[in-house]
Amino acid sequence: MTFKIKKPQFAMFKKKSTFARRFTRSKIGNFFYCTFLIAGGLFSVLPLIYSVVTSFKPIDELLIFPPRFFVQRPTIANYLALPDLLSNLQVPLSRYIANSLLISIITTFLYIIISSMAAFVLAKAKFKAKNAIFWTIQMALMFNAYTLSIPSYLIYAKLNIIDTYWVYLLPSLADTMGVFLMKQYMEDALPDALLEAAKIDGAGYTRVFWSIVMPTVKPMWLTLMLFGFRSIWSMAPSTTIFTEQLKTLPMVTPQIAAGGTARAGSSMAMTVIMMIPPILVYMVSQSNVMQAMTSAGIKE
């Protein structure tokens, strides 16, 4: 027995094939698309490259006009001059670096833990005020730091934490962005059946959180580590920190830049030093950022 394809059906298949081929990008289109993306990526990293290059320029290349992008005679004198530029502050450069690292690491760690705990309760617990609390968290995302500066200062004064390390720590722990993102991620990444199975096996809330929840939401807490460390590392509470021993690197960088063009190399050297820790954190967590942000409902 032989089968014959009817002519109208064959025409329909041909029409679908033509329709699919019409919306397929050609090799030339792929070339221009990739070229555009590469050019945009290179343009976005130009400030980073310029900062690194300028930090190795000697004084005569900094003062040359018109300015040159690349350095011809690289030197590390700008880095070696940083301790001398800060010597009049009676605090060594290592103290500022230690303050920044200590505050950023401790605050980021606590920020991730507190955000994860709060998000776990809002995502999986059942109580009457859950929706009201989550709506309050979303409303808090609409206020920026400038709007809340005066109320925040009054709260710090009442708590007697002005000019202490607590003024770095406590405000960052109250940031609601981490709770919002983590809660959105947990709703999809944590099935209720998994948690119920753990409870049947006799696991308590603490065991469930540390053994099941935290390993499952690893992409999101790595994303929070990136965002939290970056914001805390660059934080400079100049209106609440006055003691020189408590200051961090972002608070002394403007003092170096105030020297004008003659100190542009040292200012860029300080900028490069400040860029290194966030870049290292990004290299550790960047593979999980896209997955976590997509699951949390945020479009890049």
PyMOL commands that set and color helices and strands:
alter all, ss='L'
color gray80, all
select helices_A, chain A and resi 7-22+27-44+46-55+59-62+77-80+82-85+87-89+93-124+130-140+149-159+166-173+177-189+192-200+205-216+218-233+244-246+249-257+260-295
alter helices_A, ss='H'
color red, helices_A
deselect
rebuild
show_as cartoon
